[in-house]
């Protein structure tokens, strides 16, 4: 989208560093939220499908979607705003590359907004179905056909909204992930800067798989924290809590066992241009944290307990931070040449603005001019091609303007020396070198 590129103002190196930090903070907010939203919706749809066989599944499906959609402003603050923020950060950082990354991210944001509409419809029709079911049980004979009709419509809307919500969310997440991977792969900017190249990118597919597995892993930790933290444990429904605990522990264990393989694969498929010691260092830190998570899940599964639920959530926050920082270091390493171009562009832009407002003050160094043009033929204390300055310059004391004119338009004065060639100096340069000579010839 060219309009974003046209809105961009050149940024200094300092501002570009701040934009990179802003991207890290944005992703630390956005990625965990998208992960929990995606897996909660997917699991909710899965467990609702099992409703005919097990009431616990239906209850768990409803509570899963409620846990992440409890407030619309949360979706706006943790989802929409970070997506828009990342689009404008990339518009600044990828200025002059003609990449469509900011446009793709804005498109992902639009898909995400549509997904949210369907997801919240899915959430509210869940409760609407319960209301109709309760009303039909009351046996109101005055409008049974009408109630039945509304109940069927609500059920159809509920089913479709959940599936469409998941579909649009998958599209939004994949498009966002693919855009971020393209931004970090400077070697593919000229070949993959199109929708097909984005969709069929191996790096994007691997990262999306990592996102899915990490989503189920962190959601299992959030479930355990929600149901089994000290102030929420209830003995009223031990059978239901046991069902939730067993599922969350199994899901978390399997997900965290698979996750290290995808982290390693994610590093392997990264472009060579993005490799650095920082990338490998944070990849190792991520693997170390995942190892701890695997051990904790295994211990809790073996003991059928949730005693480390709070610690799991903290460790997942650390893990996501490490993975995000790793990817940002890869982006920073791969785009060093781009940032050098942006820095040069900023300096040119700054100079142009100063010239337009008459603020340019050109600094001319007389010593540099002397060393570059005069020293080959003149010395202060001895004769070379021309006379020594110590013999010539005393007669120009108080006659600086006359000497400047001579430098600008030299003429033959002393028949013992060849005529001085014109050095092509500008008036300000001639003035600077004359000031330097008159100040230093006596030293």
C-alpha positions in Angstrom: 0.0 0.0 0.0 1.8 3.0 -1.3 -0.2 5.5 0.8 1.5 4.2 3.9 5.0 4.7 2.3 3.9 8.2 1.4 2.9 9.0 4.9 6.3 8.0 6.3 8.8 10.6 7.4 12.5 9.7 7.4 13.7 8.6 10.8 17.0 8.9 12.6 19.0 5.9 13.7 17.9 6.6 17.3 14.2 6.6 16.3 14.7 3.4 14.4 16.1 1.7 17.5 13.0 2.9 19.5 10.7 1.5 16.8 12.4 -1.9 17.1 11.9 -1.8 20.9 8.2 -0.9 20.3 7.9 -3.9 18.0 9.2 -6.2 20.7 6.7 -4.8 23.3 3.9 -5.0 20.7 4.6 -8.7 20.1 4.9 -9.6 23.7 1.3 -8.3 24.1 -0.1 -9.5 20.8 1.4 -13.0 20.3 0.2 -14.5 23.7 -3.2 -13.0 23.2 -3.6 -14.4 19.7 -2.4 -17.8 20.9 -4.9 -18.0 23.7 -7.7 -16.7 21.6 -7.0 -19.2 18.8 -6.6 -22.3 20.9 -9.5 -21.4 23.2 -11.8 -21.1 20.2 -10.5 -24.3 18.6 -10.9 -26.3 21.8 -14.3 -24.8 22.4 -15.5 -26.0 19.0 -14.0 -29.4 19.6 -15.5 -29.9 23.0 -18.9 -28.6 21.9 -19.0 -31.2 19.2 -18.8 -33.9 22.0 -21.7 -32.3 23.8 -24.1 -35.2 22.8 -21.9 -37.7 24.7 -20.8 -35.7 27.7 -22.3 -32.7 29.4 -18.8 -31.8 30.9 -17.6 -31.2 27.4 -20.4 -28.7 26.7 -19.7 -26.8 29.9 -16.0 -26.8 29.3 -16.5 -25.5 25.7 -18.6 -22.6 27.0 -16.1 -21.7 29.7 -13.2 -21.9 27.3 -14.6 -19.2 25.0 -15.7 -17.1 28.0 -12.2 -17.0 29.5 -10.7 -15.0 26.6 -13.8 -13.0 25.5 -14.9 -11.6 28.8 -14.5 -8.0 27.6 -14.5 -6.4 24.2 -12.1 -3.7 25.1 -9.5 -6.4 25.8 -9.7 -7.6 22.2 -9.3 -4.0 21.0 -6.3 -3.3 23.3 -4.5 -6.6 23.0 -5.3 -7.5 19.4 -6.4 -4.6 17.1 -4.1 -1.9 18.5 -0.9 -4.0 18.5 -1.6 -5.1 14.9 -2.0 -1.5 13.7 1.0 -0.5 15.7 3.2 -3.2 14.1 2.0 -2.2 10.6 3.1 1.4 11.1 6.4 0.3 12.7 7.2 -1.7 9.6 6.1 1.2 7.3 8.8 3.2 8.9 11.5 0.5 9.2 10.9 -0.8 5.6 10.6 2.6 4.0 12.0 2.8 0.4 12.0 -1.1 0.0 8.6 -1.1 -1.8 7.7 -4.1 0.4 3.9 -4.7 1.0 4.5 -5.9 4.6 2.5 -3.0 6.3 -0.3 -3.5 3.8 -0.5 -7.2 4.5 -0.5 -6.6 8.2 -3.4 -4.1 7.8 -5.2 -6.7 5.8 -4.6 -9.2 8.6 -6.1 -6.7 11.0 -9.2 -6.5 8.9 -9.6 -10.3 8.9 -9.0 -10.2 12.6 -11.8 -7.7 13.2 -14.2 -9.9 11.2 -13.0 -12.9 13.2 -13.8 -11.1 16.4 -17.3 -10.3 15.3 -18.0 -14.0 14.6 -16.2 -15.1 17.8 -18.3 -12.8 20.0 -21.4 -13.9 18.1 -20.4 -17.5 18.9 -20.0 -16.6 22.6 -23.3 -14.9 22.9 -25.3 -17.5 21.0 -23.8 -20.1 23.4 -25.8 -18.4 26.2 -28.8 -17.8 23.9 -29.0 -21.5 23.2 -29.1 -22.1 27.0 -31.9 -19.5 27.4 -34.0 -21.1 24.7 -33.4 -24.6 26.2 -34.5 -23.4 29.6 -37.6 -21.7 28.1 -38.6 -24.9 26.3 -38.2 -27.0 29.5 -40.7 -24.7 31.2 -43.3 -26.0 28.8 -44.9 -22.7 27.7 -47.7 -23.9 25.4 -48.5 -20.4 24.1 -45.6 -20.3 21.6 -43.8 -23.7 21.4 -43.4 -23.5 17.6 -42.0 -20.0 17.8 -39.6 -21.0 20.5 -38.5 -24.0 18.6 -37.9 -21.9 15.5 -35.8 -19.4 17.4 -33.9 -22.2 19.1 -32.9 -23.7 15.7 -31.9 -20.4 14.3 -29.7 -19.6 17.3 -28.1 -23.1 17.0 -27.3 -22.6 13.3 -26.0 -19.1 13.9 -23.9 -20.4 16.8 -22.4 -23.2 14.7 -21.6 -21.0 11.7 -20.2 -18.1 13.7 -17.8 -20.4 15.5 -16.5 -22.0 12.3 -16.3 -18.7 10.5 -14.6 -17.1 13.4 -11.9 -19.8 13.5 -11.5 -19.6 9.7 -11.0 -15.8 9.6 -8.7 -15.9 12.7 -6.5 -18.5 11.0 -6.3 -16.4 7.9 -5.4 -13.3 10.0 -2.8 -15.0 12.0 -1.2 -16.8 9.0 -1.1 -13.6 7.0 0.4 -11.7 9.9 3.1 -14.4 10.5 4.0 -14.6 6.8 4.3 -10.8 6.7 6.7 -10.7 9.7 8.8 -13.5 8.2 9.0 -11.7 4.9 10.2 -8.6 6.7 13.0 -10.5 8.3 14.2 -12.2 5.0 15.9 -9.4 3.1 17.2 -11.9 0.6 13.7 -12.7 -0.6 12.3 -9.2 -0.8 12.5 -9.1 -4.6 11.1 -12.6 -5.1 8.5 -13.1 -2.4 6.8 -9.7 -2.3 3.5 -11.0 -3.5 0.5 -12.8 -2.1 1.4 -16.2 -3.5 5.0 -16.0 -2.3 3.7 -15.0 1.1 1.2 -17.9 1.4 3.5 -20.6 0.2 6.5 -19.5 2.2 8.2 -22.4 4.1 9.3 -20.1 6.8 5.8 -18.8 7.3 4.3 -22.4 7.4 6.9 -23.6 10.0 6.4 -20.5 12.2 2.6 -21.0 12.0 3.0 -24.6 13.1 5.1 -23.4 16.0 2.4 -20.8 16.8 -0.3 -23.5 16.9 1.6 -25.8 19.2 2.7 -22.9 21.5 -1.0 -21.8 21.5 -2.2 -25.1 22.9 0.7 -25.2 25.4 0.1 -21.8 26.9 -3.7 -22.3 26.9 -3.3 -25.4 28.9 -1.2 -23.5 31.5 -3.9 -20.7 31.6 -6.6 -23.3 32.1 -4.7 -24.9 35.0 -4.1 -21.4 36.5 -7.8 -20.4 36.1 -9.3 -23.5 37.7 -6.7 -24.5 40.2 -5.0 -21.4 41.6 -5.4 -21.3 45.4 -8.4 -18.9 45.5 -10.4 -20.6 42.9 -10.3 -24.3 43.9 -13.8 -25.6 44.7 -14.8 -29.0 45.9 -18.4 -28.7 44.6 -17.7 -30.4 41.3 -14.7 -32.6 41.8 -15.6 -34.8 38.8 -15.7 -31.8 36.4 -12.5 -30.3 37.8 -10.8 -33.7 37.4 -11.9 -33.8 33.8 -10.5 -30.3 33.1 -7.2 -31.0 35.0 -6.5 -34.3 33.1 -7.2 -32.8 29.8 -5.0 -29.6 30.4 -2.1 -31.7 31.7 -2.2 -34.1 28.8 -2.5 -31.2 26.3 0.3 -29.2 27.9 2.7 -32.2 28.1 2.2 -33.2 24.5 2.5 -29.6 23.3 5.6 -28.8 25.2 7.3 -32.0 24.0 6.6 -31.1 20.4 7.5 -27.4 20.8 11.4 -27.8 20.9 11.4 -29.5 17.5 9.5 -26.6 16.0 11.8 -24.0 17.6 14.8 -25.8 16.2 13.2 -26.1 12.8 12.3 -22.4 12.9 15.9 -21.6 13.3 17.0 -23.9 10.5 14.7 -22.4 7.9 15.7 -18.8 8.8 17.7 -17.1 6.0 21.5 -17.0 6.4 21.4 -13.1 6.5 19.5 -13.2 9.8 21.9 -15.5 11.7 23.8 -14.0 14.7 25.0 -15.1 18.1 22.0 -13.3 19.6 19.6 -15.4 17.5 21.3 -18.7 18.6 21.6 -17.5 22.2 17.9 -16.7 22.6 17.0 -19.9 20.7 18.9 -21.9 23.4 17.3 -19.9 26.2 13.9 -20.8 24.7 14.8 -24.5 24.5 15.9 -24.4 28.1 12.6 -22.8 29.3 10.7 -25.4 27.3 12.7 -28.2 29.0 11.6 -26.8 32.4 8.0 -26.7 31.2 8.1 -30.3 30.0 9.4 -31.4 33.4 6.8 -29.5 35.3 3.9 -30.8 33.1 5.3 -34.4 33.4 5.5 -34.1 37.2 2.0 -32.7 37.5 0.6 -35.4 35.1 2.3 -38.1 37.0 1.0 -36.8 40.4 -2.4 -35.7 38.9 -1.9 -32.3 40.5 -1.8 -28.6 39.4 0.6 -27.4 42.0 2.8 -25.5 39.5 0.0 -23.8 37.6 1.1 -20.3 38.5 4.8 -21.0 37.7 3.7 -22.4 34.3 2.1 -19.1 33.3 5.2 -17.1 34.4 7.5 -19.4 32.5 5.3 -19.2 29.3 5.5 -15.4 29.5 9.3 -15.7 29.7 9.3 -18.3 26.8 7.3 -16.0 24.5 9.5 -13.1 25.3 12.6 -15.1 24.4 11.1 -16.3 21.1 10.0 -12.8 20.2 13.4 -11.3 21.0 15.1 -14.0 19.0 13.0 -13.2 16.0 13.6 -9.5 16.4 17.4 -10.0 16.5 17.0 -12.0 13.3 15.1 -9.1 11.7 17.7 -6.6 12.9 20.6 -8.6 11.6 19.0 -9.3 8.2 18.1 -5.6 7.6 21.4 -3.9 8.6 21.9 -2.6 5.0 18.3 -1.3 4.9 18.9 0.7 8.2 22.1 2.1 6.7 20.1 3.3 3.7 17.4 4.8 6.0 20.0 6.6 8.0 21.6 8.1 4.9 18.1 9.0 3.7 17.4 10.8 7.0 20.6 12.8 6.8 19.8 13.9 3.2 16.2 14.7 4.3 17.5 16.7 7.2 19.9 18.7 5.1 17.2 19.4 2.5 14.9 20.7 5.2 17.6 23.0 6.6 18.4 24.3 3.2 14.7 25.1 2.5 14.5 27.1 5.8 18.0 28.7 5.4 19.4 26.9 8.4 22.4 25.2 6.7 25.7 26.4 8.0 28.5 24.9 5.9 31.7 24.3 7.9 34.9 24.8 5.8 38.2 23.7 7.2 41.2 25.8 6.0 43.7 23.3 7.2 42.1 20.5 5.1 42.3 22.7 2.0 45.9 23.6 2.7 46.8 19.9 3.1 44.8 18.9 0.1 45.8 21.6 -2.4 48.6 23.8 -1.2 51.2 21.7 0.6 52.5 20.1 -2.6 54.0 23.4 -3.8 54.3 25.5 -0.6 55.8 25.1 2.9 55.9 27.7 5.6 59.7 27.7 6.1 61.3 26.4 2.9 61.1 26.7 -0.8 59.4 24.1 -3.0 57.8 24.8 -6.3 56.6 28.1 -4.9 58.1 30.5 -2.3 57.9 29.8 1.4 54.9 31.4 3.2 57.1 33.0 5.8 58.6 35.3 3.1 55.4 36.0 1.2 52.7 36.4 3.8 54.0 39.3 5.9 53.2 41.7 3.0 49.5 40.6 3.2 49.1 41.6 6.9 46.0 43.6 7.1 45.3 42.8 3.4 43.4 39.6 3.7 40.9 40.4 1.0 43.7 41.1 -1.4 45.2 37.6 -0.7 41.8 36.0 -1.1 41.4 37.5 -4.6 44.9 36.3 -5.5 44.1 32.8 -4.4 40.9 32.9 -6.5 42.6 34.4 -9.5 46.4 33.9 -9.3 48.8 35.9 -11.4 52.6 35.6 -11.9 54.3 37.9 -9.4 57.9 36.6 -8.9 59.8 35.7 -12.1 61.9 33.2 -10.0 58.9 31.0 -9.6 56.4 29.5 -12.1 52.9 31.0 -12.1 50.5 29.5 -9.5 47.7 27.5 -11.2 44.1 28.3 -10.4 42.9 25.7 -7.7 39.2 26.2 -8.5 38.3 27.2 -4.9 35.0 28.7 -4.0 35.1 32.1 -2.3 34.3 30.6 1.2 37.1 28.0 0.7 39.6 30.7 -0.4 38.6 32.7 2.7 39.1 29.7 5.0 42.5 28.8 3.7 43.7 32.4 3.8 42.6 32.7 7.4 44.4 29.5 8.2 47.7 30.7 6.5 47.7 34.1 8.1 47.1 32.6 11.6 49.8 30.0 11.3 52.7 31.3 9.2 54.4 33.0 12.2 54.3 29.9 14.4 
